[in-house]
Amino acid sequence: MEQNLFGQILINFNLITQEQLDKVVELQKKSNPPRLLGELLVEQGFLDDKSLKSILSVQKRKLELSKGSQTKGAESELQRRLQGAPCTEYLKVSRELGASDMYITSGLKPMIRLHGNLLDLPGDAPGFEDSRKLLFQLLTKEQIDEYYEKKYIDFSLELEGIGRFRTSIFRHLKGIAGIFRTIAENVVPFDRLGLPGVVRQFIDYSRGMVLVTGAAGSGKSTTLCALLDLINKNHRLHVITIEDPIEVVHKSDKSFISQREIPKHSKSFASALRAALREDPDVIVVGELRDPETVSTAITAAETGHLIFGTLHTQSAARTVMRVLDQFPAQKRDHIRTLLANVLRGVISQMLVPNLDGKGRSLATEVMVVNSAVSNLIREDRAWQIPMVMQTGKRQGMRLMDDSLIELVKLKKISLEEALTRATDKTKFLNPFGDEEGRKR
């Protein structure tokens, strides 16, 4: 039963054909001792290792879903459910399978992103009109009007019994598309994220700026939520969050938390940040530092006695400093550089790497704790030398992304290949245990 289900899932996701499955099933019958279906599919070149590992996780979830059901034909359940189904059913399936994102776009099959991999859902590729009808089912009249005016709309979608999704609907060359990112229902506790312990100290500053950076989908919002949760449970402070959209709703504990959504509660991040400064906050969490005005206001807020947390789409601490400065014209850059050197307290850069066993992803992090040496490099426009200071600052809890990747490989959480594709200095992997430990080995 489980092998049949496994094969059917592979076909449903268009990873193999029925003909390929039949061929491998025949080979499996003749094998002695018996061999796994997935192993034979890889051996025959019908499936690669990465897809196999991801789909095994889907199979496990499908089995768990079907065990509690009295309906027959679990193998075709997914296809039956989605045949002519409304958009809400696609989102329900996406949530049940544990996908991080779901995509509906004109001219392409609906897709989900599972453990970083894109997988097709069963069914035909919808045309423009079918896609429009599917997506507009989710919109209010006001949202439809906004879409036609701007050609796109971003908002937080909440579906009872299914969950919440960060939603973006927009026009493109071949029609219309909708992207739905699953929002966690609860805060993931700090201790479960795999962040270095030194990151915890960032919530104890009374003023300054802490930046969480990484590509889209790297878990920045999750990290910010965990840090805010730590503040809420350990400090009696007034916290204002500025988000687009609000993801996790925080219930005030020791701290008093007020959350604002752009553009529902304020026109922009910059205007919301300026307003927040008049409301006696201790901590301000800015969902995204999108433009020079927001960055400049955030730096000023940090300088005037507030603790600011924000995010940027950068891949390292050094690049984060450069990106902040590059947003400003040359005539303002020296002034901003001086302010940034004074207020920056730390940078957490992160990425999610597929696990070796195909079940989920592991967090790789780079952490910069701003000390006098780092501050001087920023002030003197030598941000490119920051990695050298970080390399010697391990006692303070600093670490480079390459060191985090090496650690995950040594712990057998991720593959060497996955690590190397993301490494900045691949020569570090020639002696991953370091000179001293390497000699012992």
Beta strands, then each sheet from edge to edge (+ up, - down):
strand 1: 101-105
strand 2: 111-114
strand 3: 117-120
strand 4: 152-159
strand 5: 163-172
strand 6: 175-183
strand 7: 208-213
strand 8: 238-243
strand 9: 256-261
strand 10: 283-286
strand 11: 307-312
strand 12: 344-354
strand 13: 361-369
sheet 1: 3+ 2- 1+ 6- 5+ 4-
sheet 2: 9+ 8+ 10+ 11+ 7+ 12+ 13-
end
